[in-house]
Amino acid sequence: MEWAQQFVEQYGYWAVFLWTFIEGETVFIAAAALAAAGMLEPWKVIVVAAIGAYIGHLAFFALGHWRGMAIINSVPFLKRHYAKANTVLDRYAHWSIFIFQYLYGTRLVAAILFGCSTISFSRFALLQIINCITWALVIYAVGHLLGIAGMAILHRFGITGLIIVLSVAAVIGLWIYFRYGHHHVRKHIDQKD
């Protein structure tokens, strides 16, 4: 167990940075839970996550600005809807930047689309400062609460109880996805055909 704690303390912040650069809620929530258990410093987890997300957003915005139109023009669906999306992104930039932050799996794509839009880099960068700090605080709070709950379950019921609770939570999560999320995705795809 001691080697695991040393590993987390040595590489945990790097993992948070790299994963939040890409997408990263799962690793960030896990790091927040580990901070609740005393294995990582809470303020460092929040700062590293916010910086990782911020740099990732700027990098993918730059990619969108540099090659985004080539990507959009090569995909007919994107090309057909780009003008409308650009209008929405530009007109509601403040809100859309915040909304995309919390839609898992869309952050990087959204950053590329923002790079293709008429939103200036400075405007995007300024809004992302507020966005990434707010996001880091909210997601950290969720992970911290999950960590506290996990530690309470671990102390009361042991590792077996924790594994059972995590398994039940995973089954419920998958059921919700296949009951609601998967159906919505399939319906959206069927409408395109």
Secondary structure, DSSP 8 states (H G I E B T S, - for coil): -HHHHHHHHHHHHHHHHHHHHH--HHHHHHHHHHHHTTSS-HHHHHHHHHHHHHHHHHHHHHHHHHHHHHHHHHSHHHHHHHHHHHHHHHHTHHHHHHHHHHSTT-HHHHHHHHHHSS--HHHHHHHHHHHHHHHHHHHHHHHHHHHHHHHHHHHHHHHHHHHHHHHHHHHHHHHHIIIIIHHHHHHHHHHH-
